[in-house]
C-alpha cells in the first residue's frame, strides 16, 4: 500500500525558528508591558491593559504551538494566529474610530503602530507559515 500523504515540513524548522523567536520576543515585551501597566496604573485604562495581557498570552501560546510542531501544536498555533489577527484588526480599527475606548495604548492599538506594525504582520506570517508547512495529500498536488 502506498502512502498518498506527503510529509509536512515542521513548523519549528527553518524560517519557523525565526517566527518562534519573534513570538517569544513579543510575548516577553507584551507580558512586561501588561504587568507593569496593571501593577502601577490599572485604574487609568483597565480594558487597554487587559488587552495587552491577552495579547501576551496569545503570543506565548502561539510560540509554544509553533515550537511543538505536531498536529496539536499546529491547531493551537492556527487558533492563536487567527484570534491574534482578528484582535489586532478589531482593536486597531476601534482605537482609530473611537480613541476614548482606549485612554492608553495596547499592544494592538493603531494596528500595532507602537511596535512597528509587527503585531499586524506577525499573525499573517504565522498563518502563511502554517499553510505552507501543512500536510498535503495526493489530491492536493
Secondary structure, DSSP 4 states (H G I P E B T S, - for coil): ----EEPPPPTTSTHHHHHHHHHHHHHHHHHHHHHHHHHHHGGG-HHHHHHHHHHHHHHHHHHHHHHH-SHHHHHHHHHHHHHHHHHHHHHHHHHHH-GGG-SS--TTGGGTGGGTTHHHHHHHHHHHHHHHTS-EETTT-
